[in-house]
Amino acid sequence: AQKVTQAQTEISVVEKEDVTLDCVYETRDTTYYLFWYKQPPSGELVFLIRRNSFDEQNEISGRYSWNFQKSTSSFNFTITASQVVDSAVYFCALSERNSGYSTLTFGKGTMLLVSP
Amino acid sequence: DTAVSQTPKYLVTQMGNDKSIKCEQNLGHDTMYWYKQDSKKFLKIMFSYNNKELIINETVPNRFSPKSPDKAHLNLHINSLELGDSAVYFCASSLGGDSNTGELFFGEGSRLTVL
């Protein structure tokens, strides 16, 4: 069975600090996808990134960067120079590909509080 | 245009009532899902339909019954509501078959409060 662990329940930082959100996953499949979603206080789920299991390249998008390491089964997310608008719950998720549909398993989320 | 839309967004009702939440997607996806987010923010899959056929049915009470009249719609009906049903329910859709990339497109959520 697949499992996603986000050990950090809540993180508080001051604006402009860098912050890393940890994600560790378990799966027996060789083909899988990893995701990060953001859930701001308004409640919707905002897709941030998808990474497939064959692509270990790190990715940077503006202030966001992701570090995927299969050797440690981790997919960590870093926000550089955090802003108050980054305050949200962040979910890491894992999807195994079963017969063409997605069984997306979420971690329990990390609440990020960025204060001015 | 909203890709995955759910109605209603907020629903407050009494214990014992029956209620429905509707979901529609205009993405042309084959597969739709219902997820439940509890008070601790934990997101868990409840059901999934592929081309109107039930493919995932997690351990959910029989009081919950999904219905998919066509592949663009997946409604959730809940009978005899209980306090513990209070949660945010998210509808989602994805491509099916070989086109599936694992990505789910989520609706905005429907917050159900049972009093």
Chai-1 contact restraints between the chains, C-beta under 6 A:
chainA,res_idxA,chainB,res_idxB,connection_type,confidence,min_distance_angstrom,max_distance_angstrom,comment,restraint_id
A,Y33,B,G102,contact,1.0,0.0,6.0,A-B,restraint_1
A,G43,B,G109,contact,1.0,0.0,6.0,A-B,restraint_2
A,E44,B,E108,contact,1.0,0.0,6.0,A-B,restraint_3
A,L45,B,F106,contact,1.0,0.0,6.0,A-B,restraint_4
A,R50,B,E103,contact,1.0,0.0,6.0,A-B,restraint_5
A,V89,B,K41,contact,1.0,0.0,6.0,A-B,restraint_6
A,S95,B,G102,contact,1.0,0.0,6.0,A-B,restraint_7
A,G100,B,G96,contact,1.0,0.0,6.0,A-B,restraint_8
A,G100,B,G97,contact,1.0,0.0,6.0,A-B,restraint_9
A,G100,B,N100,contact,1.0,0.0,6.0,A-B,restraint_10
A,Y101,B,T31,contact,1.0,0.0,6.0,A-B,restraint_11
A,Y101,B,N50,contact,1.0,0.0,6.0,A-B,restraint_12
A,Y101,B,G96,contact,1.0,0.0,6.0,A-B,restraint_13
A,S102,B,S94,contact,1.0,0.0,6.0,A-B,restraint_14
A,S102,B,G102,contact,1.0,0.0,6.0,A-B,restraint_15
A,S102,B,L104,contact,1.0,0.0,6.0,A-B,restraint_16
A,L104,B,L104,contact,1.0,0.0,6.0,A-B,restraint_17
A,F106,B,L43,contact,1.0,0.0,6.0,A-B,restraint_18
A,K108,B,F42,contact,1.0,0.0,6.0,A-B,restraint_19
A,G109,B,K41,contact,1.0,0.0,6.0,A-B,restraint_20
